[in-house]
Amino acid sequence: MDSSLVSESTIIAGNETEMLALGAEISRACPAGLVIYLAGDLGMGKTTLSRGFLQCCGHRGPVKSPTYTLVEPYQFGLEYNNRQVFHFDLYRLGDPGELEYMGIRDYFNDIDICLIEWPDKGEGFLPPADLVVRIEPHKEGRKLSLQGNSKNGKKIIKEITPLVVE
């Protein structure tokens, strides 16, 4: 592992526009086959960050949290290497074992990207995250703590470092 890559970073997003921009920055830096955990309390902006990510990939419709369906797939064309992004929201998951019944392992591969809200609810059934984004309140906005747990996760942090304000 390249120790010169940054493994942690803190970013302040003052409003929804900045949160969307950060989601887009992460998307631009994101290689194929990545797993991103989005952690934080209700209303912290996990879905807003996901919306910025997906819009950067070319999605033009609404992005809502898949609270009741658990996963929402987004397919992108040739300009995005035909990749899919799977947006998970595990908030209403009753038992992590339910993930086995929905074929959770089939979503994780070397091509597609998985954005997972409430990853703690799927503990034991999810692969480790390449990038963990923890979101918490900060003054009028949000503080995002990014942790790279793989070479690709650390690479993302390095590429978006110019956005760091703390």
Steps between C-alpha positions, in 0.01 A plus 500: 500500500628848410550677832534837323127501433285688749282264703282753688360844433241739640284721282241758598190536282318819590180426309322261263678640193839425655384150598391434140835632373687270736296202378597595144868531594497154656328364189761651266780346704328163544641199314287198413411236756496723806299462822418827679340509843296809589452531876317761704175568678169567327501822300876537479513498119593145402243497221597853391862387467378197302295728275810707416690178428229363270439830319870520424472156337225633274178423690239767429198381695419521870713317754316386807617281780399138432379457858229246422653324199849486663675552165453718193708414190624770260633393158736728310596477132821471306625842610518351850628159390153342533540497874222473751474677831296329768364734766413312819312630803501242777321714760189280511685170480361281777777242505833504314428142391227637270780621272580138413144449375526797267826369351718775645823337383395539135521880525869511587741453211798660326289727278201640687497749787298459819393798713374366832306711749477359853771234445499408870158337445660249259802417712633153433340480154666795325849505356744747657473856373763655278384841619302591812330840516375597846271803507414703808368848578746790494376854568243565222633222273659158518839359585600202288775270622637289217698185566673308222526130581650383171740631241206625292330656802819685591539609138156665510593693813823617340316617185240701690744640757480853351145517640626445855449800726596351838 
